[in-house]
Amino acid sequence: MNPHRPRRPREDGAALRYLAQWRRHVQTVERLMRSQRYISTRCPCCDPGMVQDDARARLERLMRNGGRRAHRLRVAVEEIDQRFRDVTVEGGGPRASAWWERRVPRA
C-alpha cells in the first residue's frame, strides 16, 4: 500500500456484515430483557433470545486468522460480547459448545 494514497474504509466486507448481525442479535436480547415480558423457552428454534445464526462463530474465525485488522475486530466484538454477557446467564448446554451458544437471557 502506498502511504501517500491511503485507502478508504471498507463498507462491504464480510467482517462488517457479521459484526452487524451479532450486534443486531445482542440488541434484540437487550430489548427483550428491558420489556420484562420475556420468558425463555430454551429452544433455539422458538426463542428469539437464543443465538440462531453463526455470525459470532464466523467473527471468531476471522479474529483467530489474525492479520492486520484482527485486533480492531477483536476490540469491536469484545464490546458487543460484554453487552451480551450483561443480559444473559450461563444456561448449561454441551461444554463443547462456544460460550455464546451456552448463554440464555436472564429470567
Biopython code that builds the backbone (N, CA, C, O; Angstrom):
import numpy as np
from Bio.PDB.StructureBuilder import StructureBuilder

atoms = [
    (1, "MET", "N", (0.837, -1.171, 0.000)),
    (1, "MET", "CA", (0.000, 0.000, 0.000)),
    (1, "MET", "C", (0.885, 1.238, 0.000)),
    (1, "MET", "O", (1.854, 1.322, 0.755)),
    (2, "ASN", "N", (0.556, 2.161, -0.821)),
    (2, "ASN", "CA", (1.284, 3.403, -0.921)),
    (2, "ASN", "C", (0.897, 4.304, 0.258)),
    (2, "ASN", "O", (-0.283, 4.617, 0.409)),
    (3, "PRO", "N", (1.843, 4.729, 1.095)),
    (3, "PRO", "CA", (1.492, 5.544, 2.260)),
    (3, "PRO", "C", (0.951, 6.923, 1.889)),
    (3, "PRO", "O", (0.347, 7.597, 2.723)),
    (4, "HIS", "N", (1.161, 7.335, 0.670)),
    (4, "HIS", "CA", (0.692, 8.647, 0.250)),
    (4, "HIS", "C", (-0.731, 8.602, -0.309)),
    (4, "HIS", "O", (-1.349, 9.642, -0.539)),
    (5, "ARG", "N", (-1.237, 7.403, -0.520)),
    (5, "ARG", "CA", (-2.606, 7.239, -1.016)),
    (5, "ARG", "C", (-3.354, 6.289, -0.095)),
    (5, "ARG", "O", (-3.536, 5.121, -0.439)),
    (6, "PRO", "N", (-3.790, 6.759, 1.064)),
    (6, "PRO", "CA", (-4.486, 5.858, 1.994)),
    (6, "PRO", "C", (-5.817, 5.379, 1.405)),
    (6, "PRO", "O", (-6.484, 6.093, 0.657)),
    (7, "ARG", "N", (-6.168, 4.175, 1.762)),
    (7, "ARG", "CA", (-7.416, 3.584, 1.273)),
    (7, "ARG", "C", (-8.596, 4.044, 2.112)),
    (7, "ARG", "O", (-8.467, 4.352, 3.296)),
    (8, "ARG", "N", (-9.742, 4.078, 1.461)),
    (8, "ARG", "CA", (-10.973, 4.374, 2.192)),
    (8, "ARG", "C", (-11.345, 3.152, 3.021)),
    (8, "ARG", "O", (-10.975, 2.035, 2.658)),
    (9, "PRO", "N", (-12.070, 3.331, 4.130)),
    (9, "PRO", "CA", (-12.509, 2.175, 4.917)),
    (9, "PRO", "C", (-13.464, 1.307, 4.106)),
    (9, "PRO", "O", (-14.253, 1.810, 3.306)),
    (10, "ARG", "N", (-13.383, 0.012, 4.321)),
    (10, "ARG", "CA", (-14.268, -0.905, 3.617)),
    (10, "ARG", "C", (-15.696, -0.739, 4.112)),
    (10, "ARG", "O", (-15.936, -0.494, 5.295)),
    (11, "GLU", "N", (-16.628, -0.874, 3.195)),
    (11, "GLU", "CA", (-18.028, -0.759, 3.561)),
    (11, "GLU", "C", (-18.796, -2.032, 3.259)),
    (11, "GLU", "O", (-19.958, -2.152, 3.647)),
    (12, "ASP", "N", (-18.180, -2.982, 2.577)),
    (12, "ASP", "CA", (-18.905, -4.168, 2.159)),
    (12, "ASP", "C", (-18.242, -5.468, 2.598)),
    (12, "ASP", "O", (-18.577, -6.531, 2.074)),
    (13, "GLY", "N", (-17.333, -5.412, 3.523)),
    (13, "GLY", "CA", (-16.594, -6.599, 3.926)),
    (13, "GLY", "C", (-17.444, -7.569, 4.732)),
    (13, "GLY", "O", (-18.411, -7.175, 5.384)),
    (14, "ALA", "N", (-17.071, -8.831, 4.678)),
    (14, "ALA", "CA", (-17.790, -9.871, 5.408)),
    (14, "ALA", "C", (-17.728, -9.623, 6.912)),
    (14, "ALA", "O", (-18.716, -9.842, 7.614)),
    (15, "ALA", "N", (-16.591, -9.174, 7.409)),
    (15, "ALA", "CA", (-16.458, -8.930, 8.850)),
    (15, "ALA", "C", (-17.461, -7.886, 9.319)),
    (15, "ALA", "O", (-18.052, -8.031, 10.389)),
    (16, "LEU", "N", (-17.656, -6.840, 8.532)),
    (16, "LEU", "CA", (-18.632, -5.818, 8.914)),
    (16, "LEU", "C", (-20.049, -6.367, 8.912)),
    (16, "LEU", "O", (-20.865, -6.005, 9.759)),
    (17, "ARG", "N", (-20.337, -7.242, 7.956)),
    (17, "ARG", "CA", (-21.654, -7.869, 7.893)),
    (17, "ARG", "C", (-21.902, -8.748, 9.120)),
    (17, "ARG", "O", (-22.968, -8.675, 9.731)),
    (18, "TYR", "N", (-20.919, -9.576, 9.478)),
    (18, "TYR", "CA", (-21.050, -10.446, 10.649)),
    (18, "TYR", "C", (-21.145, -9.632, 11.935)),
    (18, "TYR", "O", (-21.902, -9.975, 12.843)),
    (19, "LEU", "N", (-20.379, -8.564, 12.002)),
    (19, "LEU", "CA", (-20.420, -7.701, 13.179)),
    (19, "LEU", "C", (-21.800, -7.067, 13.327)),
    (19, "LEU", "O", (-22.323, -6.981, 14.438)),
    (20, "ALA", "N", (-22.386, -6.629, 12.238)),
    (20, "ALA", "CA", (-23.732, -6.049, 12.277)),
    (20, "ALA", "C", (-24.764, -7.092, 12.686)),
    (20, "ALA", "O", (-25.683, -6.776, 13.441)),
    (21, "GLN", "N", (-24.637, -8.328, 12.206)),
    (21, "GLN", "CA", (-25.573, -9.385, 12.591)),
    (21, "GLN", "C", (-25.470, -9.694, 14.077)),
    (21, "GLN", "O", (-26.487, -9.844, 14.754)),
    (22, "TRP", "N", (-24.254, -9.788, 14.586)),
    (22, "TRP", "CA", (-24.046, -10.066, 16.007)),
    (22, "TRP", "C", (-24.596, -8.917, 16.858)),
    (22, "TRP", "O", (-25.230, -9.152, 17.886)),
    (23, "ARG", "N", (-24.353, -7.686, 16.431)),
    (23, "ARG", "CA", (-24.859, -6.519, 17.147)),
    (23, "ARG", "C", (-26.395, -6.526, 17.175)),
    (23, "ARG", "O", (-26.995, -6.237, 18.210)),
    (24, "ARG", "N", (-27.030, -6.854, 16.042)),
    (24, "ARG", "CA", (-28.497, -6.910, 15.992)),
    (24, "ARG", "C", (-29.043, -7.971, 16.943)),
    (24, "ARG", "O", (-30.056, -7.750, 17.606)),
    (25, "HIS", "N", (-28.380, -9.113, 17.010)),
    (25, "HIS", "CA", (-28.827, -10.169, 17.918)),
    (25, "HIS", "C", (-28.751, -9.699, 19.371)),
    (25, "HIS", "O", (-29.689, -9.898, 20.143)),
    (26, "VAL", "N", (-27.638, -9.081, 19.734)),
    (26, "VAL", "CA", (-27.469, -8.605, 21.111)),
    (26, "VAL", "C", (-28.497, -7.523, 21.420)),
    (26, "VAL", "O", (-29.045, -7.497, 22.523)),
    (27, "GLN", "N", (-28.767, -6.643, 20.485)),
    (27, "GLN", "CA", (-29.788, -5.611, 20.697)),
    (27, "GLN", "C", (-31.162, -6.223, 20.889)),
    (27, "GLN", "O", (-31.954, -5.721, 21.687)),
    (28, "THR", "N", (-31.462, -7.304, 20.170)),
    (28, "THR", "CA", (-32.742, -7.995, 20.341)),
    (28, "THR", "C", (-32.854, -8.566, 21.743)),
    (28, "THR", "O", (-33.896, -8.431, 22.384)),
    (29, "VAL", "N", (-31.799, -9.200, 22.224)),
    (29, "VAL", "CA", (-31.809, -9.761, 23.574)),
    (29, "VAL", "C", (-31.961, -8.643, 24.606)),
    (29, "VAL", "O", (-32.721, -8.788, 25.563)),
    (30, "GLU", "N", (-31.252, -7.541, 24.423)),
    (30, "GLU", "CA", (-31.378, -6.409, 25.353)),
    (30, "GLU", "C", (-32.808, -5.868, 25.369)),
    (30, "GLU", "O", (-33.353, -5.555, 26.427)),
    (31, "ARG", "N", (-33.401, -5.764, 24.191)),
    (31, "ARG", "CA", (-34.774, -5.254, 24.097)),
    (31, "ARG", "C", (-35.751, -6.205, 24.793)),
    (31, "ARG", "O", (-36.671, -5.754, 25.476)),
    (32, "LEU", "N", (-35.558, -7.508, 24.625)),
    (32, "LEU", "CA", (-36.413, -8.496, 25.288)),
    (32, "LEU", "C", (-36.301, -8.378, 26.810)),
    (32, "LEU", "O", (-37.300, -8.462, 27.523)),
    (33, "MET", "N", (-35.089, -8.183, 27.288)),
    (33, "MET", "CA", (-34.894, -8.101, 28.732)),
    (33, "MET", "C", (-35.460, -6.800, 29.304)),
    (33, "MET", "O", (-35.938, -6.784, 30.439)),
    (34, "ARG", "N", (-35.412, -5.722, 28.542)),
    (34, "ARG", "CA", (-35.981, -4.456, 29.017)),
    (34, "ARG", "C", (-37.502, -4.517, 29.091)),
    (34, "ARG", "O", (-38.111, -3.875, 29.946)),
    (35, "SER", "N", (-38.112, -5.284, 28.200)),
    (35, "SER", "CA", (-39.574, -5.348, 28.164)),
    (35, "SER", "C", (-40.124, -6.094, 29.377)),
    (35, "SER", "O", (-41.286, -5.900, 29.733)),
    (36, "GLN", "N", (-39.326, -6.933, 30.015)),
    (36, "GLN", "CA", (-39.692, -7.700, 31.210)),
    (36, "GLN", "C", (-40.905, -8.589, 30.986)),
    (36, "GLN", "O", (-41.567, -8.990, 31.943)),
    (37, "ARG", "N", (-41.198, -8.898, 29.735)),
    (37, "ARG", "CA", (-42.266, -9.839, 29.434)),
    (37, "ARG", "C", (-41.694, -11.093, 28.806)),
    (37, "ARG", "O", (-42.432, -11.927, 28.282)),
    (38, "TYR", "N", (-40.409, -11.221, 28.857)),
    (38, "TYR", "CA", (-39.736, -12.321, 28.191)),
    (38, "TYR", "C", (-39.701, -13.543, 29.087)),
    (38, "TYR", "O", (-39.325, -13.454, 30.256)),
    (39, "ILE", "N", (-40.096, -14.694, 28.535)),
    (39, "ILE", "CA", (-39.991, -15.976, 29.220)),
    (39, "ILE", "C", (-39.203, -16.901, 28.301)),
    (39, "ILE", "O", (-39.606, -17.155, 27.166)),
    (40, "SER", "N", (-38.096, -17.392, 28.791)),
    (40, "SER", "CA", (-37.228, -18.231, 27.971)),
    (40, "SER", "C", (-37.823, -19.617, 27.803)),
    (40, "SER", "O", (-38.240, -20.242, 28.778)),
    (41, "THR", "N", (-37.862, -20.098, 26.565)),
    (41, "THR", "CA", (-38.291, -21.467, 26.292)),
    (41, "THR", "C", (-37.085, -22.387, 26.169)),
    (41, "THR", "O", (-37.228, -23.609, 26.143)),
    (42, "ARG", "N", (-35.892, -21.791, 26.094)),
    (42, "ARG", "CA", (-34.623, -22.511, 25.931)),
    (42, "ARG", "C", (-34.633, -23.398, 24.692)),
    (42, "ARG", "O", (-33.941, -24.414, 24.634)),
    (43, "CYS", "N", (-35.411, -23.006, 23.724)),
    (43, "CYS", "CA", (-35.462, -23.728, 22.460)),
    (43, "CYS", "C", (-34.859, -22.825, 21.387)),
    (43, "CYS", "O", (-35.405, -21.755, 21.119)),
    (44, "PRO", "N", (-33.749, -23.224, 20.766)),
    (44, "PRO", "CA", (-33.108, -22.346, 19.789)),
    (44, "PRO", "C", (-33.970, -22.045, 18.570)),
    (44, "PRO", "O", (-33.733, -21.054, 17.880)),
    (45, "CYS", "N", (-34.958, -22.876, 18.295)),
    (45, "CYS", "CA", (-35.829, -22.638, 17.138)),
    (45, "CYS", "C", (-36.931, -21.632, 17.450)),
    (45, "CYS", "O", (-37.360, -20.887, 16.570)),
    (46, "CYS", "N", (-37.389, -21.609, 18.695)),
    (46, "CYS", "CA", (-38.542, -20.782, 19.073)),
    (46, "CYS", "C", (-38.171, -19.514, 19.823)),
    (46, "CYS", "O", (-38.920, -18.537, 19.802)),
    (47, "ASP", "N", (-37.044, -19.522, 20.471)),
    (47, "ASP", "CA", (-36.683, -18.448, 21.386)),
    (47, "ASP", "C", (-35.819, -17.401, 20.683)),
    (47, "ASP", "O", (-34.686, -17.695, 20.299)),
    (48, "PRO", "N", (-36.346, -16.167, 20.507)),
    (48, "PRO", "CA", (-35.539, -15.142, 19.831)),
    (48, "PRO", "C", (-34.333, -14.701, 20.645)),
    (48, "PRO", "O", (-33.434, -14.052, 20.109)),
    (49, "GLY", "N", (-34.295, -15.039, 21.922)),
    (49, "GLY", "CA", (-33.166, -14.653, 22.757)),
    (49, "GLY", "C", (-31.969, -15.563, 22.636)),
    (49, "GLY", "O", (-30.888, -15.226, 23.120)),
    (50, "MET", "N", (-32.131, -16.698, 22.008)),
    (50, "MET", "CA", (-31.013, -17.623, 21.862)),
    (50, "MET", "C", (-30.333, -17.410, 20.521)),
    (50, "MET", "O", (-30.978, -17.028, 19.545)),
    (51, "VAL", "N", (-29.037, -17.657, 20.476)),
    (51, "VAL", "CA", (-28.263, -17.445, 19.257)),
    (51, "VAL", "C", (-28.727, -18.446, 18.202)),
    (51, "VAL", "O", (-28.723, -19.654, 18.437)),
    (52, "GLN", "N", (-29.124, -17.936, 17.045)),
    (52, "GLN", "CA", (-29.613, -18.802, 15.992)),
    (52, "GLN", "C", (-28.761, -18.723, 14.734)),
    (52, "GLN", "O", (-28.892, -19.565, 13.846)),
    (53, "ASP", "N", (-27.921, -17.758, 14.650)),
    (53, "ASP", "CA", (-27.086, -17.656, 13.453)),
    (53, "ASP", "C", (-25.636, -17.894, 13.849)),
    (53, "ASP", "O", (-25.312, -17.998, 15.032)),
    (54, "ASP", "N", (-24.791, -17.976, 12.872)),
    (54, "ASP", "CA", (-23.394, -18.261, 13.171)),
    (54, "ASP", "C", (-22.505, -17.043, 12.959)),
    (54, "ASP", "O", (-21.309, -17.186, 12.707)),
    (55, "ALA", "N", (-23.073, -15.856, 13.059)),
    (55, "ALA", "CA", (-22.274, -14.644, 12.863)),
    (55, "ALA", "C", (-21.143, -14.565, 13.889)),
    (55, "ALA", "O", (-20.017, -14.212, 13.541)),
    (56, "ARG", "N", (-21.436, -14.892, 15.150)),
    (56, "ARG", "CA", (-20.402, -14.800, 16.190)),
    (56, "ARG", "C", (-19.308, -15.827, 15.937)),
    (56, "ARG", "O", (-18.131, -15.533, 16.147)),
    (57, "ALA", "N", (-19.671, -17.025, 15.491)),
    (57, "ALA", "CA", (-18.667, -18.053, 15.201)),
    (57, "ALA", "C", (-17.784, -17.627, 14.031)),
    (57, "ALA", "O", (-16.577, -17.866, 14.046)),
    (58, "ARG", "N", (-18.368, -17.009, 13.034)),
    (58, "ARG", "CA", (-17.574, -16.545, 11.894)),
    (58, "ARG", "C", (-16.636, -15.409, 12.296)),
    (58, "ARG", "O", (-15.507, -15.323, 11.811)),
    (59, "LEU", "N", (-17.113, -14.538, 13.187)),
    (59, "LEU", "CA", (-16.237, -13.474, 13.697)),
    (59, "LEU", "C", (-15.054, -14.083, 14.452)),
    (59, "LEU", "O", (-13.920, -13.621, 14.326)),
    (60, "GLU", "N", (-15.331, -15.115, 15.230)),
    (60, "GLU", "CA", (-14.253, -15.770, 15.982)),
    (60, "GLU", "C", (-13.206, -16.337, 15.028)),
    (60, "GLU", "O", (-12.008, -16.217, 15.282)),
    (61, "ARG", "N", (-13.647, -16.949, 13.939)),
    (61, "ARG", "CA", (-12.698, -17.489, 12.960)),
    (61, "ARG", "C", (-11.866, -16.385, 12.325)),
    (61, "ARG", "O", (-10.661, -16.545, 12.132)),
    (62, "LEU", "N", (-12.504, -15.270, 12.002)),
    (62, "LEU", "CA", (-11.759, -14.158, 11.417)),
    (62, "LEU", "C", (-10.727, -13.603, 12.395)),
    (62, "LEU", "O", (-9.614, -13.260, 11.996)),
    (63, "MET", "N", (-11.092, -13.515, 13.670)),
    (63, "MET", "CA", (-10.157, -12.980, 14.664)),
    (63, "MET", "C", (-8.998, -13.940, 14.890)),
    (63, "MET", "O", (-7.869, -13.504, 15.111)),
    (64, "ARG", "N", (-9.262, -15.228, 14.838)),
    (64, "ARG", "CA", (-8.184, -16.209, 15.033)),
    (64, "ARG", "C", (-7.234, -16.276, 13.849)),
    (64, "ARG", "O", (-6.068, -16.636, 14.005)),
    (65, "ASN", "N", (-7.726, -15.931, 12.666)),
    (65, "ASN", "CA", (-6.853, -15.922, 11.491)),
    (65, "ASN", "C", (-5.781, -14.855, 11.602)),
    (65, "ASN", "O", (-4.747, -14.933, 10.939)),
    (66, "GLY", "N", (-6.025, -13.867, 12.432)),
    (66, "GLY", "CA", (-5.043, -12.808, 12.608)),
    (66, "GLY", "C", (-5.118, -11.794, 11.480)),
    (66, "GLY", "O", (-6.194, -11.503, 10.958)),
    (67, "GLY", "N", (-4.004, -11.281, 11.125)),
    (67, "GLY", "CA", (-3.976, -10.279, 10.074)),
    (67, "GLY", "C", (-3.972, -8.880, 10.656)),
    (67, "GLY", "O", (-3.998, -8.687, 11.871)),
    (68, "ARG", "N", (-3.940, -7.928, 9.770)),
    (68, "ARG", "CA", (-3.824, -6.529, 10.185)),
    (68, "ARG", "C", (-5.064, -6.037, 10.920)),
    (68, "ARG", "O", (-4.964, -5.222, 11.837)),
    (69, "ARG", "N", (-6.215, -6.524, 10.524)),
    (69, "ARG", "CA", (-7.452, -5.986, 11.078)),
    (69, "ARG", "C", (-7.993, -6.793, 12.248)),
    (69, "ARG", "O", (-9.012, -6.415, 12.827)),
    (70, "ALA", "N", (-7.352, -7.877, 12.608)),
    (70, "ALA", "CA", (-7.864, -8.760, 13.659)),
    (70, "ALA", "C", (-7.972, -8.039, 14.997)),
    (70, "ALA", "O", (-8.936, -8.248, 15.734)),
    (71, "HIS", "N", (-7.006, -7.203, 15.316)),
    (71, "HIS", "CA", (-7.042, -6.506, 16.610)),
    (71, "HIS", "C", (-8.232, -5.552, 16.680)),
    (71, "HIS", "O", (-8.952, -5.534, 17.678)),
    (72, "ARG", "N", (-8.441, -4.766, 15.639)),
    (72, "ARG", "CA", (-9.574, -3.835, 15.636)),
    (72, "ARG", "C", (-10.899, -4.581, 15.693)),
    (72, "ARG", "O", (-11.835, -4.146, 16.365)),
    (73, "LEU", "N", (-10.977, -5.698, 14.992)),
    (73, "LEU", "CA", (-12.188, -6.509, 15.012)),
    (73, "LEU", "C", (-12.413, -7.079, 16.407)),
    (73, "LEU", "O", (-13.541, -7.089, 16.900)),
    (74, "ARG", "N", (-11.348, -7.553, 17.042)),
    (74, "ARG", "CA", (-11.475, -8.116, 18.394)),
    (74, "ARG", "C", (-11.970, -7.060, 19.382)),
    (74, "ARG", "O", (-12.788, -7.369, 20.249)),
    (75, "VAL", "N", (-11.500, -5.844, 19.272)),
    (75, "VAL", "CA", (-11.950, -4.762, 20.158)),
    (75, "VAL", "C", (-13.444, -4.507, 19.960)),
    (75, "VAL", "O", (-14.182, -4.367, 20.934)),
    (76, "ALA", "N", (-13.890, -4.448, 18.710)),
    (76, "ALA", "CA", (-15.305, -4.192, 18.422)),
    (76, "ALA", "C", (-16.181, -5.345, 18.902)),
    (76, "ALA", "O", (-17.258, -5.117, 19.452)),
    (77, "VAL", "N", (-15.730, -6.567, 18.701)),
    (77, "VAL", "CA", (-16.510, -7.734, 19.115)),
    (77, "VAL", "C", (-16.557, -7.832, 20.633)),
    (77, "VAL", "O", (-17.597, -8.177, 21.193)),
    (78, "GLU", "N", (-15.462, -7.538, 21.302)),
    (78, "GLU", "CA", (-15.426, -7.615, 22.767)),
    (78, "GLU", "C", (-16.441, -6.666, 23.403)),
    (78, "GLU", "O", (-17.057, -7.001, 24.415)),
    (79, "GLU", "N", (-16.612, -5.496, 22.819)),
    (79, "GLU", "CA", (-17.604, -4.547, 23.336)),
    (79, "GLU", "C", (-19.017, -5.130, 23.244)),
    (79, "GLU", "O", (-19.799, -5.019, 24.189)),
    (80, "ILE", "N", (-19.337, -5.741, 22.125)),
    (80, "ILE", "CA", (-20.660, -6.343, 21.939)),
    (80, "ILE", "C", (-20.807, -7.579, 22.826)),
    (80, "ILE", "O", (-21.873, -7.816, 23.395)),
    (81, "ASP", "N", (-19.738, -8.365, 22.942)),
    (81, "ASP", "CA", (-19.772, -9.548, 23.803)),
    (81, "ASP", "C", (-20.082, -9.173, 25.247)),
    (81, "ASP", "O", (-20.852, -9.861, 25.917)),
    (82, "GLN", "N", (-19.487, -8.087, 25.726)),
    (82, "GLN", "CA", (-19.732, -7.664, 27.109)),
    (82, "GLN", "C", (-21.195, -7.291, 27.312)),
    (82, "GLN", "O", (-21.783, -7.610, 28.345)),
    (83, "ARG", "N", (-21.777, -6.622, 26.338)),
    (83, "ARG", "CA", (-23.206, -6.301, 26.415)),
    (83, "ARG", "C", (-24.036, -7.582, 26.475)),
    (83, "ARG", "O", (-25.022, -7.654, 27.208)),
    (84, "PHE", "N", (-23.633, -8.592, 25.700)),
    (84, "PHE", "CA", (-24.342, -9.875, 25.693)),
    (84, "PHE", "C", (-24.200, -10.576, 27.041)),
    (84, "PHE", "O", (-25.170, -11.138, 27.550)),
    (85, "ARG", "N", (-23.008, -10.548, 27.618)),
    (85, "ARG", "CA", (-22.805, -11.165, 28.933)),
    (85, "ARG", "C", (-23.619, -10.473, 30.014)),
    (85, "ARG", "O", (-24.069, -11.117, 30.962)),
    (86, "ASP", "N", (-23.813, -9.166, 29.878)),
    (86, "ASP", "CA", (-24.564, -8.407, 30.882)),
    (86, "ASP", "C", (-26.037, -8.793, 30.941)),
    (86, "ASP", "O", (-26.654, -8.675, 32.000)),
    (87, "VAL", "N", (-26.610, -9.246, 29.843)),
    (87, "VAL", "CA", (-28.049, -9.557, 29.817)),
    (87, "VAL", "C", (-28.336, -11.055, 29.748)),
    (87, "VAL", "O", (-29.494, -11.455, 29.627)),
    (88, "THR", "N", (-27.299, -11.887, 29.822)),
    (88, "THR", "CA", (-27.508, -13.332, 29.762)),
    (88, "THR", "C", (-26.815, -14.013, 30.931)),
    (88, "THR", "O", (-25.996, -13.417, 31.630)),
    (89, "VAL", "N", (-27.167, -15.282, 31.123)),
    (89, "VAL", "CA", (-26.530, -16.117, 32.147)),
    (89, "VAL", "C", (-26.138, -17.439, 31.506)),
    (89, "VAL", "O", (-26.641, -17.809, 30.445)),
    (90, "GLU", "N", (-25.239, -18.134, 32.164)),
    (90, "GLU", "CA", (-24.836, -19.453, 31.688)),
    (90, "GLU", "C", (-26.053, -20.370, 31.786)),
    (90, "GLU", "O", (-26.639, -20.514, 32.859)),
    (91, "GLY", "N", (-26.433, -20.989, 30.669)),
    (91, "GLY", "CA", (-27.653, -21.787, 30.639)),
    (91, "GLY", "C", (-27.430, -23.262, 30.467)),
    (91, "GLY", "O", (-28.359, -23.988, 30.112)),
    (92, "GLY", "N", (-26.247, -23.719, 30.704)),
    (92, "GLY", "CA", (-25.984, -25.140, 30.515)),
    (92, "GLY", "C", (-25.639, -25.427, 29.071)),
    (92, "GLY", "O", (-24.992, -24.626, 28.396)),
    (93, "GLY", "N", (-26.073, -26.565, 28.615)),
    (93, "GLY", "CA", (-25.752, -26.952, 27.246)),
    (93, "GLY", "C", (-24.439, -27.694, 27.201)),
    (93, "GLY", "O", (-23.727, -27.767, 28.202)),
    (94, "PRO", "N", (-24.116, -28.237, 26.064)),
    (94, "PRO", "CA", (-22.867, -29.001, 25.929)),
    (94, "PRO", "C", (-21.635, -28.127, 26.172)),
    (94, "PRO", "O", (-21.548, -27.006, 25.670)),
    (95, "ARG", "N", (-20.704, -28.645, 26.934)),
    (95, "ARG", "CA", (-19.478, -27.900, 27.231)),
    (95, "ARG", "C", (-18.637, -27.703, 25.983)),
    (95, "ARG", "O", (-17.787, -26.814, 25.946)),
    (96, "ALA", "N", (-18.861, -28.521, 24.957)),
    (96, "ALA", "CA", (-18.099, -28.383, 23.718)),
    (96, "ALA", "C", (-18.575, -27.183, 22.895)),
    (96, "ALA", "O", (-17.883, -26.741, 21.978)),
    (97, "SER", "N", (-19.748, -26.663, 23.224)),
    (97, "SER", "CA", (-20.279, -25.504, 22.502)),
    (97, "SER", "C", (-19.515, -24.254, 22.893)),
    (97, "SER", "O", (-18.914, -24.187, 23.966)),
    (98, "ALA", "N", (-19.544, -23.281, 22.026)),
    (98, "ALA", "CA", (-18.906, -21.992, 22.321)),
    (98, "ALA", "C", (-19.655, -21.301, 23.455)),
    (98, "ALA", "O", (-20.827, -21.597, 23.687)),
    (99, "TRP", "N", (-19.006, -20.400, 24.152)),
    (99, "TRP", "CA", (-19.615, -19.763, 25.322)),
    (99, "TRP", "C", (-20.886, -19.019, 24.965)),
    (99, "TRP", "O", (-21.826, -19.022, 25.759)),
    (100, "TRP", "N", (-20.956, -18.376, 23.800)),
    (100, "TRP", "CA", (-22.128, -17.596, 23.429)),
    (100, "TRP", "C", (-23.322, -18.483, 23.100)),
    (100, "TRP", "O", (-24.463, -18.024, 23.148)),
    (101, "GLU", "N", (-23.076, -19.743, 22.767)),
    (101, "GLU", "CA", (-24.170, -20.669, 22.488)),
    (101, "GLU", "C", (-24.741, -21.280, 23.757)),
    (101, "GLU", "O", (-25.854, -21.806, 23.739)),
    (102, "ARG", "N", (-24.000, -21.221, 24.859)),
    (102, "ARG", "CA", (-24.470, -21.785, 26.123)),
    (102, "ARG", "C", (-25.208, -20.771, 26.974)),
    (102, "ARG", "O", (-25.763, -21.126, 28.013)),
    (103, "ARG", "N", (-25.224, -19.521, 26.554)),
    (103, "ARG", "CA", (-25.858, -18.477, 27.364)),
    (103, "ARG", "C", (-27.307, -18.264, 26.946)),
    (103, "ARG", "O", (-27.658, -18.361, 25.770)),
    (104, "VAL", "N", (-28.135, -17.971, 27.941)),
    (104, "VAL", "CA", (-29.556, -17.700, 27.694)),
    (104, "VAL", "C", (-29.905, -16.397, 28.388)),
    (104, "VAL", "O", (-29.237, -16.014, 29.349)),
    (105, "PRO", "N", (-30.940, -15.708, 27.921)),
    (105, "PRO", "CA", (-31.346, -14.467, 28.588)),
    (105, "PRO", "C", (-31.754, -14.717, 30.036)),
    (105, "PRO", "O", (-32.280, -15.776, 30.376)),
    (106, "ARG", "N", (-31.504, -13.735, 30.869)),
    (106, "ARG", "CA", (-31.869, -13.854, 32.285)),
    (106, "ARG", "C", (-33.376, -13.976, 32.425)),
    (106, "ARG", "O", (-34.141, -13.362, 31.681)),
    (107, "ALA", "N", (-33.777, -14.767, 33.378)),
    (107, "ALA", "CA", (-35.210, -14.958, 33.623)),
    (107, "ALA", "C", (-35.717, -13.933, 34.622)),
    (107, "ALA", "O", (-36.902, -13.931, 34.957)),
]
sb = StructureBuilder()
sb.init_structure("model")
sb.init_model(0)
sb.init_chain("A")
sb.init_seg("    ")
for serial, (resi, resn, name, xyz) in enumerate(atoms, 1):
    if name == "N":
        sb.init_residue(resn, " ", resi, " ")
    sb.init_atom(name, np.array(xyz, "f"), 0.0, 1.0, " ", f" {name:<3s}", serial, name[0])
structure = sb.get_structure()
